[in-house]
């Protein structure tokens, strides 16, 4: 289910809520380090002569910046979490120096180190989870596409239409069929070069009704993953549908087939598919360049 079209980034999933919680934690701790460095130094067991060291204020400003970036992002990404992990490593290194200094309060320093190690583990977990969900794609060698469109239908309606994968071939130009095979899996057939057909299986990674569908391919010649999110539009009208997907083109004949599937310009192909699903959901038909509708249908929702 990968190559194609539109979801939206809507209500946050558990990983995103965790990421935002970590963002608030970073801002709060950063403010404390910036405004009250002596107090924080005492709490972590630093020797008296090292309290109020300007390094703590620098660490605090870094924490505020990293936390604010997570909170300001419309959709927290794994990349932002890994930035926090790098900062956590600096914090752990600083606490290691505290533990090694004479005059430190061992109990406080050990407790602070354990607490920072726990936060680091949460940052790593959230970063990995967002990456697996297709929330932060684009590894080396992969093609990444992000597109969005507003559809004049509710998130519930758009999600129901999208969740029936058999509908996808109605607006995805190069997809011939998608057949659900149970357990969140589906079998895809798409047009390849010179009249050939390319096939692969995909599985759902995350399914939140009216909010999110994310997927990845399973074996076969197509390596792709992504997320479709459904977000209520401004003023509660319509649905903002967003797609965030990546694929890694293989070599040889399979690579040629995938290139045809995604088009020479993957972003343009995805945007075209989004425009087609918008027309289909709003009017029940897809207009062609000549004017008449392609693959006409009665209004999908009976209105």
C-alpha beads as a LAMMPS data file, in Angstrom:
LAMMPS data file: protein, C-alpha beads

303 atoms
302 bonds

1 atom types
1 bond types

-500.0 500.0 xlo xhi
-500.0 500.0 ylo yhi
-500.0 500.0 zlo zhi

Masses

1 110.0

Atoms # bond

1 1 1 0.000 0.000 0.000
2 1 1 2.616 2.173 -0.448
3 1 1 3.043 4.195 -3.273
4 1 1 0.290 6.249 -3.271
5 1 1 -1.958 8.617 -1.973
6 1 1 -3.026 10.473 0.606
7 1 1 -3.568 10.398 4.173
8 1 1 -3.461 13.058 6.593
9 1 1 -1.637 13.933 9.603
10 1 1 -4.232 14.159 12.189
11 1 1 -4.798 13.267 15.740
12 1 1 -1.514 12.186 17.234
13 1 1 -0.752 8.546 17.926
14 1 1 0.878 7.206 21.089
15 1 1 4.374 7.753 19.749
16 1 1 3.652 11.380 18.942
17 1 1 2.047 11.985 22.329
18 1 1 5.141 10.520 23.974
19 1 1 7.355 12.740 21.803
20 1 1 5.426 15.843 22.834
21 1 1 5.615 14.800 26.471
22 1 1 9.373 14.511 26.121
23 1 1 9.363 17.948 24.518
24 1 1 7.618 19.461 27.552
25 1 1 10.073 17.652 29.820
26 1 1 12.993 19.083 27.864
27 1 1 11.618 22.632 28.060
28 1 1 10.876 22.353 31.783
29 1 1 14.261 20.929 32.707
30 1 1 16.025 23.363 30.389
31 1 1 14.335 26.322 32.083
32 1 1 15.360 25.003 35.485
33 1 1 18.983 24.576 34.364
34 1 1 19.017 28.056 32.830
35 1 1 17.308 29.932 35.669
36 1 1 18.526 27.988 38.706
37 1 1 21.795 26.255 37.805
38 1 1 23.073 26.186 41.385
39 1 1 19.936 24.456 42.622
40 1 1 20.064 21.868 39.828
41 1 1 23.775 21.261 40.438
42 1 1 23.022 20.618 44.101
43 1 1 20.185 18.225 43.222
44 1 1 22.464 16.117 40.982
45 1 1 25.129 15.920 43.695
46 1 1 27.797 18.124 42.108
47 1 1 30.649 19.287 44.365
48 1 1 29.991 22.696 45.933
49 1 1 32.761 24.425 43.958
50 1 1 31.204 23.311 40.642
51 1 1 27.682 24.554 41.306
52 1 1 26.403 27.295 39.065
53 1 1 28.918 26.442 36.367
54 1 1 27.904 28.195 33.090
55 1 1 27.916 24.825 31.304
56 1 1 24.600 24.044 33.008
57 1 1 23.039 27.113 31.428
58 1 1 24.312 25.992 28.024
59 1 1 22.790 22.560 28.596
60 1 1 19.567 24.244 29.638
61 1 1 19.350 26.330 26.481
62 1 1 20.016 23.220 24.406
63 1 1 17.208 21.367 26.194
64 1 1 14.785 24.248 25.658
65 1 1 15.614 24.394 21.946
66 1 1 15.209 20.637 21.444
67 1 1 11.953 20.524 23.405
68 1 1 10.517 23.563 21.645
69 1 1 11.304 22.004 18.268
70 1 1 9.259 18.916 19.191
71 1 1 6.347 21.014 20.466
72 1 1 6.360 23.377 17.479
73 1 1 6.426 20.609 14.890
74 1 1 2.988 19.762 13.435
75 1 1 4.116 16.150 13.513
76 1 1 7.121 15.218 15.677
77 1 1 9.692 13.290 13.673
78 1 1 12.212 10.636 14.593
79 1 1 14.968 13.025 13.514
80 1 1 14.028 15.443 16.301
81 1 1 14.062 12.605 18.826
82 1 1 17.556 11.554 17.754
83 1 1 18.687 15.147 18.309
84 1 1 17.481 14.786 21.879
85 1 1 19.337 11.480 22.223
86 1 1 22.571 13.245 21.282
87 1 1 21.875 15.813 24.005
88 1 1 21.134 13.015 26.480
89 1 1 24.553 11.551 25.733
90 1 1 26.155 14.883 26.683
91 1 1 24.143 14.962 29.917
92 1 1 25.267 11.439 30.797
93 1 1 28.881 12.345 30.059
94 1 1 28.617 15.402 32.341
95 1 1 27.092 13.293 35.103
96 1 1 29.921 10.806 34.665
97 1 1 32.361 13.626 35.420
98 1 1 30.332 14.526 38.501
99 1 1 30.496 10.917 39.708
100 1 1 34.272 10.915 39.263
101 1 1 34.889 14.121 41.244
102 1 1 35.767 14.163 44.935
103 1 1 33.239 15.921 47.114
104 1 1 30.207 14.841 45.061
105 1 1 27.149 13.406 46.764
106 1 1 27.190 9.878 45.445
107 1 1 23.536 9.063 46.091
108 1 1 22.229 12.170 44.357
109 1 1 24.630 11.834 41.434
110 1 1 23.739 8.162 40.934
111 1 1 20.004 8.916 41.086
112 1 1 20.372 11.754 38.576
113 1 1 22.345 9.494 36.234
114 1 1 19.667 6.800 36.446
115 1 1 16.939 9.368 35.726
116 1 1 18.743 10.743 32.660
117 1 1 19.410 7.189 31.446
118 1 1 15.660 6.499 31.730
119 1 1 14.798 9.608 29.715
120 1 1 17.387 8.582 27.129
121 1 1 15.713 5.186 26.826
122 1 1 12.341 6.902 26.260
123 1 1 13.875 9.166 23.596
124 1 1 15.366 6.143 21.818
125 1 1 12.080 4.224 22.044
126 1 1 10.045 7.146 20.657
127 1 1 12.570 7.735 17.867
128 1 1 12.506 4.096 16.799
129 1 1 8.702 3.937 17.023
130 1 1 8.196 7.046 14.892
131 1 1 10.672 5.733 12.343
132 1 1 8.916 2.348 12.121
133 1 1 5.542 4.023 11.725
134 1 1 6.634 5.856 8.648
135 1 1 6.659 9.078 10.535
136 1 1 10.221 9.856 9.553
137 1 1 11.312 8.316 6.309
138 1 1 14.056 8.882 3.818
139 1 1 16.955 6.595 4.613
140 1 1 19.989 6.592 2.346
141 1 1 19.121 5.471 -1.151
142 1 1 15.359 5.864 -0.689
143 1 1 12.989 8.272 -2.431
144 1 1 10.709 10.207 -0.097
145 1 1 7.481 12.003 -0.983
146 1 1 5.188 14.174 1.157
147 1 1 1.979 15.620 -0.238
148 1 1 -1.363 16.822 1.107
149 1 1 -4.787 17.853 -0.144
150 1 1 -8.108 18.924 1.397
151 1 1 -11.179 16.808 0.670
152 1 1 -14.693 18.066 1.337
153 1 1 -15.672 14.985 3.344
154 1 1 -15.359 14.100 7.010
155 1 1 -12.300 12.204 8.304
156 1 1 -14.547 9.244 9.090
157 1 1 -15.834 9.060 5.517
158 1 1 -12.420 9.448 3.927
159 1 1 -10.874 6.871 6.254
160 1 1 -13.630 4.308 5.539
161 1 1 -13.146 4.741 1.813
162 1 1 -9.378 4.440 2.100
163 1 1 -9.481 1.525 4.518
164 1 1 -11.294 -0.598 1.914
165 1 1 -8.149 -1.193 -0.095
166 1 1 -10.118 -2.400 -3.092
167 1 1 -11.031 1.259 -3.653
168 1 1 -7.424 2.295 -4.143
169 1 1 -7.187 1.139 -7.747
170 1 1 -10.073 3.497 -8.554
171 1 1 -7.873 6.551 -8.163
172 1 1 -4.269 5.313 -8.122
173 1 1 -3.421 5.611 -11.771
174 1 1 -0.891 2.787 -12.063
175 1 1 -2.442 0.321 -9.615
176 1 1 -4.500 -2.466 -11.187
177 1 1 -5.898 -4.085 -8.047
178 1 1 -5.483 -4.384 -4.285
179 1 1 -6.958 -7.457 -2.607
180 1 1 -7.089 -7.799 1.189
181 1 1 -5.743 -11.176 2.315
182 1 1 -6.531 -11.011 6.038
183 1 1 -4.565 -10.138 9.162
184 1 1 -3.972 -6.589 7.925
185 1 1 -2.243 -7.784 4.753
186 1 1 -3.072 -7.115 1.126
187 1 1 -1.837 -8.209 -2.293
188 1 1 -1.049 -5.507 -4.845
189 1 1 -0.882 -5.609 -8.637
190 1 1 0.363 -2.636 -10.631
191 1 1 1.287 -1.778 -14.189
192 1 1 4.890 -2.485 -15.138
193 1 1 6.813 -1.545 -18.288
194 1 1 5.864 -2.975 -21.676
195 1 1 2.500 -4.266 -20.474
196 1 1 3.940 -6.312 -17.602
197 1 1 2.531 -6.507 -14.092
198 1 1 4.411 -6.064 -10.835
199 1 1 3.050 -7.656 -7.643
200 1 1 3.866 -7.438 -3.942
201 1 1 2.348 -7.866 -0.503
202 1 1 1.958 -5.164 2.141
203 1 1 0.934 -5.108 5.788
204 1 1 -0.641 -2.499 8.020
205 1 1 1.670 -1.231 10.735
206 1 1 -0.749 1.150 12.457
207 1 1 -4.495 1.571 12.016
208 1 1 -6.290 4.327 13.935
209 1 1 -9.819 4.822 12.551
210 1 1 -10.403 8.272 11.047
211 1 1 -6.851 9.258 12.007
212 1 1 -4.028 7.141 10.604
213 1 1 -3.045 4.262 8.343
214 1 1 0.616 3.314 8.043
215 1 1 2.088 0.407 6.113
216 1 1 5.158 -1.346 4.776
217 1 1 5.807 -3.829 2.022
218 1 1 6.524 -7.457 2.883
219 1 1 9.186 -9.181 0.775
220 1 1 8.898 -9.113 -2.996
221 1 1 10.454 -6.662 -5.423
222 1 1 8.908 -3.453 -4.035
223 1 1 10.434 -1.933 -0.907
224 1 1 8.228 0.838 0.395
225 1 1 6.593 2.215 3.536
226 1 1 4.548 5.202 4.521
227 1 1 1.700 6.757 6.433
228 1 1 -1.660 8.266 5.529
229 1 1 -3.286 10.576 8.038
230 1 1 -6.749 12.107 8.209
231 1 1 -7.036 15.486 9.920
232 1 1 -10.184 17.540 10.329
233 1 1 -9.898 20.679 8.234
234 1 1 -9.888 24.277 9.460
235 1 1 -13.142 25.211 11.131
236 1 1 -14.115 21.545 11.276
237 1 1 -14.837 21.469 7.546
238 1 1 -13.538 18.682 5.346
239 1 1 -10.417 16.588 5.811
240 1 1 -6.788 17.423 5.238
241 1 1 -5.347 14.276 3.661
242 1 1 -1.580 13.891 3.839
243 1 1 0.756 11.209 2.580
244 1 1 4.306 10.584 3.735
245 1 1 5.908 7.684 1.898
246 1 1 9.244 6.344 0.761
247 1 1 10.426 3.650 -1.593
248 1 1 13.804 2.267 -2.500
249 1 1 14.087 1.493 -6.210
250 1 1 15.642 -1.925 -6.891
251 1 1 17.954 -2.576 -9.801
252 1 1 17.239 -4.340 -13.067
253 1 1 13.820 -5.148 -14.505
254 1 1 12.127 -4.846 -11.126
255 1 1 13.558 -1.361 -10.795
256 1 1 12.116 -0.382 -14.185
257 1 1 8.718 -1.634 -13.088
258 1 1 8.850 0.331 -9.857
259 1 1 9.945 3.442 -11.753
260 1 1 6.869 3.139 -13.964
261 1 1 4.665 2.540 -10.935
262 1 1 5.791 5.692 -9.154
263 1 1 6.344 7.729 -12.286
264 1 1 9.363 9.742 -13.358
265 1 1 8.356 12.388 -10.842
266 1 1 7.082 10.544 -7.751
267 1 1 5.862 13.725 -6.060
268 1 1 3.829 14.699 -9.118
269 1 1 2.398 11.170 -9.351
270 1 1 1.297 11.201 -5.719
271 1 1 -0.227 14.662 -6.096
272 1 1 -2.136 13.521 -9.183
273 1 1 -3.490 10.530 -7.273
274 1 1 -4.539 12.816 -4.419
275 1 1 -6.415 15.055 -6.844
276 1 1 -8.127 12.006 -8.291
277 1 1 -9.278 10.728 -4.899
278 1 1 -10.503 14.220 -4.004
279 1 1 -12.643 14.320 -7.139
280 1 1 -13.899 10.777 -6.590
281 1 1 -14.895 11.392 -2.978
282 1 1 -16.511 14.755 -3.623
283 1 1 -18.304 14.081 -6.919
284 1 1 -18.286 10.307 -7.405
285 1 1 -16.224 10.543 -10.602
286 1 1 -12.776 11.432 -11.864
287 1 1 -12.640 14.101 -14.594
288 1 1 -10.350 13.620 -17.566
289 1 1 -8.544 16.173 -19.688
290 1 1 -11.298 15.845 -22.260
291 1 1 -14.003 16.673 -19.737
292 1 1 -16.078 13.475 -19.299
293 1 1 -15.468 11.570 -16.103
294 1 1 -13.261 8.523 -16.050
295 1 1 -14.631 5.461 -14.297
296 1 1 -17.875 7.197 -13.249
297 1 1 -19.613 6.104 -10.065
298 1 1 -22.744 7.215 -8.295
299 1 1 -21.927 9.461 -5.361
300 1 1 -19.830 7.308 -3.069
301 1 1 -21.661 8.267 0.089
302 1 1 -25.128 8.250 -1.395
303 1 1 -25.598 12.017 -1.318

Bonds

1 1 1 2
2 1 2 3
3 1 3 4
4 1 4 5
5 1 5 6
6 1 6 7
7 1 7 8
8 1 8 9
9 1 9 10
10 1 10 11
11 1 11 12
12 1 12 13
13 1 13 14
14 1 14 15
15 1 15 16
16 1 16 17
17 1 17 18
18 1 18 19
19 1 19 20
20 1 20 21
21 1 21 22
22 1 22 23
23 1 23 24
24 1 24 25
25 1 25 26
26 1 26 27
27 1 27 28
28 1 28 29
29 1 29 30
30 1 30 31
31 1 31 32
32 1 32 33
33 1 33 34
34 1 34 35
35 1 35 36
36 1 36 37
37 1 37 38
38 1 38 39
39 1 39 40
40 1 40 41
41 1 41 42
42 1 42 43
43 1 43 44
44 1 44 45
45 1 45 46
46 1 46 47
47 1 47 48
48 1 48 49
49 1 49 50
50 1 50 51
51 1 51 52
52 1 52 53
53 1 53 54
54 1 54 55
55 1 55 56
56 1 56 57
57 1 57 58
58 1 58 59
59 1 59 60
60 1 60 61
61 1 61 62
62 1 62 63
63 1 63 64
64 1 64 65
65 1 65 66
66 1 66 67
67 1 67 68
68 1 68 69
69 1 69 70
70 1 70 71
71 1 71 72
72 1 72 73
73 1 73 74
74 1 74 75
75 1 75 76
76 1 76 77
77 1 77 78
78 1 78 79
79 1 79 80
80 1 80 81
81 1 81 82
82 1 82 83
83 1 83 84
84 1 84 85
85 1 85 86
86 1 86 87
87 1 87 88
88 1 88 89
89 1 89 90
90 1 90 91
91 1 91 92
92 1 92 93
93 1 93 94
94 1 94 95
95 1 95 96
96 1 96 97
97 1 97 98
98 1 98 99
99 1 99 100
100 1 100 101
101 1 101 102
102 1 102 103
103 1 103 104
104 1 104 105
105 1 105 106
106 1 106 107
107 1 107 108
108 1 108 109
109 1 109 110
110 1 110 111
111 1 111 112
112 1 112 113
113 1 113 114
114 1 114 115
115 1 115 116
116 1 116 117
117 1 117 118
118 1 118 119
119 1 119 120
120 1 120 121
121 1 121 122
122 1 122 123
123 1 123 124
124 1 124 125
125 1 125 126
126 1 126 127
127 1 127 128
128 1 128 129
129 1 129 130
130 1 130 131
131 1 131 132
132 1 132 133
133 1 133 134
134 1 134 135
135 1 135 136
136 1 136 137
137 1 137 138
138 1 138 139
139 1 139 140
140 1 140 141
141 1 141 142
142 1 142 143
143 1 143 144
144 1 144 145
145 1 145 146
146 1 146 147
147 1 147 148
148 1 148 149
149 1 149 150
150 1 150 151
151 1 151 152
152 1 152 153
153 1 153 154
154 1 154 155
155 1 155 156
156 1 156 157
157 1 157 158
158 1 158 159
159 1 159 160
160 1 160 161
161 1 161 162
162 1 162 163
163 1 163 164
164 1 164 165
165 1 165 166
166 1 166 167
167 1 167 168
168 1 168 169
169 1 169 170
170 1 170 171
171 1 171 172
172 1 172 173
173 1 173 174
174 1 174 175
175 1 175 176
176 1 176 177
177 1 177 178
178 1 178 179
179 1 179 180
180 1 180 181
181 1 181 182
182 1 182 183
183 1 183 184
184 1 184 185
185 1 185 186
186 1 186 187
187 1 187 188
188 1 188 189
189 1 189 190
190 1 190 191
191 1 191 192
192 1 192 193
193 1 193 194
194 1 194 195
195 1 195 196
196 1 196 197
197 1 197 198
198 1 198 199
199 1 199 200
200 1 200 201
201 1 201 202
202 1 202 203
203 1 203 204
204 1 204 205
205 1 205 206
206 1 206 207
207 1 207 208
208 1 208 209
209 1 209 210
210 1 210 211
211 1 211 212
212 1 212 213
213 1 213 214
214 1 214 215
215 1 215 216
216 1 216 217
217 1 217 218
218 1 218 219
219 1 219 220
220 1 220 221
221 1 221 222
222 1 222 223
223 1 223 224
224 1 224 225
225 1 225 226
226 1 226 227
227 1 227 228
228 1 228 229
229 1 229 230
230 1 230 231
231 1 231 232
232 1 232 233
233 1 233 234
234 1 234 235
235 1 235 236
236 1 236 237
237 1 237 238
238 1 238 239
239 1 239 240
240 1 240 241
241 1 241 242
242 1 242 243
243 1 243 244
244 1 244 245
245 1 245 246
246 1 246 247
247 1 247 248
248 1 248 249
249 1 249 250
250 1 250 251
251 1 251 252
252 1 252 253
253 1 253 254
254 1 254 255
255 1 255 256
256 1 256 257
257 1 257 258
258 1 258 259
259 1 259 260
260 1 260 261
261 1 261 262
262 1 262 263
263 1 263 264
264 1 264 265
265 1 265 266
266 1 266 267
267 1 267 268
268 1 268 269
269 1 269 270
270 1 270 271
271 1 271 272
272 1 272 273
273 1 273 274
274 1 274 275
275 1 275 276
276 1 276 277
277 1 277 278
278 1 278 279
279 1 279 280
280 1 280 281
281 1 281 282
282 1 282 283
283 1 283 284
284 1 284 285
285 1 285 286
286 1 286 287
287 1 287 288
288 1 288 289
289 1 289 290
290 1 290 291
291 1 291 292
292 1 292 293
293 1 293 294
294 1 294 295
295 1 295 296
296 1 296 297
297 1 297 298
298 1 298 299
299 1 299 300
300 1 300 301
301 1 301 302
302 1 302 303
